[in-house]
Amino acid sequence: MKARAARVALVPVLLFAAVGCGGTDDPAADKAPASPTPARTGAPGAQAGSPTPRPAPTGLERAALEQGDLAGYQISAQGKNPNAPDGQPQADKKSCQPLADIMGDKPDPAAHKTVNRGIGSQKQVGLAVSASVSSYDESDAKRVLSRLREAVSACASGFSATVEKQSGSYKDVKAAPYKTAGDESVSWTTTVAAQGVSAHVHLVVVREGDTVVRLMALNVAAADQQAHVPQEVADKQLEKVQKVEKAEKTD
């Protein structure tokens, strides 16, 4: 299983490398200091050798899934798989670029910030989900969903994408029904192939106000099997986004 997961992680367009890893577009955001940092002499109230306190999490970080949020799932925020290339894939068809973007480091280049999580199912062997929450101007968030809907319709015959000189193909892009509690959503499936490896992927993208949630699922133990974003994962992620949104409105 480990060998198969490693091969799937190398599929360049599966940039999320859903093998139980996640992260943030700010490399320092989810990392605690490696060792205590001595306080400067004379600093008020400081004690030598005391660790530097971590900054308070932002609303977007509070909205991201954490270990313990979902029974039966392991949730990680340790950074994406090192085998996965960085950046935004470039599609060979302009109309399909939104679908390539969604596989990149951000769901769309207009995102202000993105926080990623990797989710591994303890209920279904091999099922891995990449979850992210991204902040936008609300008009840009609406545009992301609109462009994705158009791209799913326009790119049914497939397309290819390249990132860091690695290429892969998307085939059989099909809209898939999926219910969410957000303001609007789009869901589709596709088969991704590169370097002799193929994988069936299910994607769900949801807008809640100015926040976009991206969920991508595949089976790293049997990539040729159909994967599905678990409803409980989507529901919990939207619940957290809505809770933070409500708290910020009342502050």
C-alpha positions as CSV (number, residue, x, y, z in Angstrom):
1,M,0.0,0.0,0.0
2,K,2.8,2.4,0.8
3,A,4.4,1.9,-2.6
4,R,1.1,2.5,-4.3
5,A,0.5,5.7,-2.3
6,A,3.9,7.0,-3.2
7,R,3.3,6.4,-6.9
8,V,-0.1,8.1,-6.7
9,A,1.6,11.1,-5.0
10,L,3.9,11.5,-8.0
11,V,0.9,12.2,-10.3
12,P,1.7,15.8,-11.0
13,V,-1.8,17.1,-11.3
14,L,-2.7,15.5,-8.0
15,L,-0.8,18.3,-6.4
16,F,-2.6,17.9,-3.1
17,A,-0.8,14.5,-2.8
18,A,-3.6,13.1,-0.7
19,V,-1.7,10.7,1.4
20,G,-2.6,12.2,4.8
21,C,-0.6,15.4,4.5
22,G,-1.8,19.0,4.6
23,G,-0.4,22.5,5.1
24,T,-0.8,26.2,4.5
25,D,0.5,28.7,1.9
26,D,2.4,30.3,4.7
27,P,5.1,27.8,5.5
28,A,5.6,29.2,9.1
29,A,1.9,29.3,10.0
30,D,1.5,25.8,11.2
31,K,4.9,25.2,12.7
32,A,5.9,25.7,16.3
33,P,9.4,26.8,17.1
34,A,11.8,23.8,16.9
35,S,13.4,24.8,20.2
36,P,12.8,27.4,22.9
37,T,14.0,30.9,21.9
38,P,15.8,32.7,24.7
39,A,14.3,36.1,25.6
40,R,16.3,39.2,25.2
41,T,18.0,40.5,28.4
42,G,15.9,43.2,30.0
43,A,12.7,42.4,28.1
44,P,9.8,43.2,30.4
45,G,8.2,40.1,31.9
46,A,10.4,37.8,29.8
47,Q,12.2,34.7,31.2
48,A,15.3,33.4,29.7
49,G,14.8,30.1,27.8
50,S,11.0,30.5,27.6
51,P,9.5,29.5,24.2
52,T,8.3,32.2,21.8
53,P,4.5,32.1,21.9
54,R,2.7,31.2,18.7
55,P,0.6,33.9,17.2
56,A,-3.2,33.5,17.7
57,P,-4.7,31.6,14.8
58,T,-6.5,33.6,12.2
59,G,-10.2,33.1,11.4
60,L,-9.2,31.0,8.4
61,E,-7.0,28.8,10.5
62,R,-9.8,28.4,13.1
63,A,-12.1,27.4,10.3
64,A,-9.8,24.6,9.0
65,L,-10.4,21.0,10.2
66,E,-8.2,19.8,13.1
67,Q,-7.4,16.4,14.6
68,G,-10.3,15.4,16.8
69,D,-13.0,17.2,14.7
70,L,-14.0,14.0,12.9
71,A,-14.2,10.6,14.6
72,G,-12.7,7.9,12.4
73,Y,-10.3,10.3,10.5
74,Q,-6.7,11.3,10.9
75,I,-6.2,15.0,10.1
76,S,-2.8,16.4,9.4
77,A,-1.4,19.9,8.9
78,Q,2.3,19.0,8.5
79,G,2.8,20.3,5.0
80,K,2.1,18.6,1.6
81,N,3.9,15.6,0.3
82,P,7.4,16.6,-0.8
83,N,6.9,14.7,-4.0
84,A,4.2,17.1,-5.1
85,P,5.4,20.0,-7.2
86,D,4.6,23.6,-6.2
87,G,2.5,26.2,-8.0
88,Q,-0.4,26.4,-10.2
89,P,-0.8,23.9,-13.1
90,Q,-1.2,25.4,-16.6
91,A,-3.9,23.8,-18.7
92,D,-3.5,23.3,-22.5
93,K,-7.0,24.7,-23.0
94,K,-7.9,28.2,-21.6
95,S,-11.5,27.1,-20.8
96,C,-10.1,24.3,-18.6
97,Q,-7.7,26.5,-16.6
98,P,-10.1,26.8,-13.6
99,L,-10.0,23.0,-13.2
100,A,-6.2,23.0,-13.4
101,D,-6.1,25.8,-10.8
102,I,-8.2,23.8,-8.3
103,M,-5.4,21.2,-8.2
104,G,-2.7,23.7,-7.4
105,D,-1.5,25.3,-4.2
106,K,-4.5,27.6,-4.2
107,P,-8.0,26.9,-5.6
108,D,-7.6,30.1,-7.7
109,P,-4.8,32.7,-7.9
110,A,-7.2,35.4,-6.5
111,A,-7.2,33.7,-3.1
112,H,-5.7,35.9,-0.3
113,K,-4.7,33.0,1.8
114,T,-5.3,29.2,1.8
115,V,-5.0,26.8,4.7
116,N,-4.7,23.1,3.7
117,R,-5.4,19.9,5.6
118,G,-4.8,16.2,4.8
119,I,-7.5,13.7,5.9
120,G,-7.0,10.0,6.0
121,S,-10.0,7.7,6.6
122,Q,-9.8,5.0,9.3
123,K,-13.1,3.6,8.1
124,Q,-12.3,3.1,4.4
125,V,-8.9,1.7,3.6
126,G,-6.9,4.1,1.4
127,L,-9.4,6.9,1.2
128,A,-7.6,10.2,1.4
129,V,-9.2,13.7,1.2
130,S,-7.4,17.0,0.8
131,A,-9.4,19.9,2.4
132,S,-8.6,23.6,2.1
133,V,-10.3,26.8,3.1
134,S,-9.4,30.0,1.2
135,S,-10.3,33.6,1.8
136,Y,-11.3,35.9,-1.1
137,D,-13.1,39.1,-1.9
138,E,-16.6,37.9,-2.1
139,S,-16.9,38.9,-5.8
140,D,-13.8,36.8,-6.5
141,A,-15.2,33.9,-4.5
142,K,-18.4,33.9,-6.6
143,R,-16.3,34.1,-9.8
144,V,-14.4,31.0,-8.7
145,L,-17.6,28.9,-8.5
146,S,-19.0,30.4,-11.8
147,R,-15.8,29.6,-13.7
148,L,-15.6,26.1,-12.3
149,R,-19.2,25.3,-13.4
150,E,-18.4,26.6,-16.9
151,A,-15.2,24.6,-17.1
152,V,-16.8,21.3,-16.0
153,S,-19.3,21.7,-18.8
154,A,-16.7,22.8,-21.4
155,C,-14.0,20.2,-20.5
156,A,-15.9,17.0,-20.5
157,S,-13.7,15.6,-23.3
158,G,-10.6,16.2,-21.1
159,F,-7.4,18.3,-21.1
160,S,-3.8,18.2,-19.9
161,A,-2.0,20.3,-17.4
162,T,1.7,21.0,-16.7
163,V,3.5,22.2,-13.5
164,E,7.2,22.3,-13.0
165,K,7.7,20.6,-16.4
166,Q,5.6,17.7,-15.3
167,S,2.4,16.9,-17.2
168,G,-0.7,14.9,-16.7
169,S,-4.1,14.4,-18.3
170,Y,-7.6,14.8,-17.0
171,K,-10.2,12.6,-18.6
172,D,-13.9,12.0,-18.3
173,V,-14.7,15.2,-16.5
174,K,-18.3,14.8,-15.3
175,A,-20.6,16.8,-13.0
176,A,-21.6,14.9,-9.9
177,P,-24.6,15.6,-7.6
178,Y,-23.5,16.6,-4.1
179,K,-25.5,18.4,-1.3
180,T,-23.8,21.0,0.9
181,A,-24.9,23.6,3.3
182,G,-22.9,26.4,1.7
183,D,-24.2,29.4,-0.4
184,E,-23.3,27.5,-3.6
185,S,-21.3,24.5,-4.7
186,V,-20.0,22.5,-7.7
187,S,-19.0,18.8,-7.7
188,W,-17.4,16.7,-10.4
189,T,-15.3,13.6,-11.0
190,T,-12.4,13.0,-13.3
191,T,-9.7,10.4,-14.0
192,V,-6.1,11.8,-13.8
193,A,-3.2,10.0,-15.5
194,A,0.6,10.6,-15.5
195,Q,3.8,8.7,-15.4
196,G,1.9,5.4,-15.9
197,V,-0.4,6.0,-12.9
198,S,-4.1,6.9,-13.1
199,A,-6.5,7.8,-10.3
200,H,-10.2,8.5,-10.1
201,V,-10.7,11.8,-8.2
202,H,-13.9,13.4,-6.8
203,L,-13.8,17.2,-6.1
204,V,-16.3,19.4,-4.3
205,V,-15.9,23.1,-4.1
206,V,-18.2,25.2,-1.9
207,R,-18.6,28.9,-1.4
208,E,-19.7,30.3,2.0
209,G,-19.7,34.1,1.8
210,D,-16.1,35.1,0.9
211,T,-14.7,31.7,1.8
212,V,-14.1,28.9,-0.6
213,V,-13.8,25.3,0.6
214,R,-12.1,22.8,-1.7
215,L,-12.4,19.0,-1.0
216,M,-10.6,16.4,-3.2
217,A,-10.7,12.6,-2.6
218,L,-9.0,9.6,-4.0
219,N,-8.2,6.1,-2.9
220,V,-4.4,5.8,-2.5
221,A,-4.6,2.0,-1.9
222,A,-6.7,1.4,-5.1
223,A,-6.5,4.5,-7.2
224,D,-8.6,2.9,-10.0
225,Q,-11.6,2.7,-7.6
226,Q,-14.1,5.5,-7.5
227,A,-13.6,7.8,-4.5
228,H,-16.2,10.0,-2.9
229,V,-15.8,12.9,-0.6
230,P,-17.5,11.7,2.6
231,Q,-20.6,13.8,3.4
232,E,-19.6,14.0,7.1
233,V,-16.2,15.6,6.1
234,A,-17.9,18.2,3.9
235,D,-20.6,18.9,6.6
236,K,-18.0,19.4,9.4
237,Q,-15.8,21.6,7.3
238,L,-18.8,23.9,6.4
239,E,-20.0,23.9,10.0
240,K,-16.6,25.2,11.1
241,V,-16.5,27.9,8.4
242,Q,-20.0,29.0,9.3
243,K,-19.2,29.1,13.0
244,V,-16.2,31.3,12.4
245,E,-18.2,33.5,10.0
246,K,-20.9,34.0,12.6
247,A,-18.5,34.8,15.4
248,E,-16.7,37.4,13.2
249,K,-20.0,39.1,12.4
250,T,-20.9,39.4,16.1
251,D,-17.5,40.8,17.2
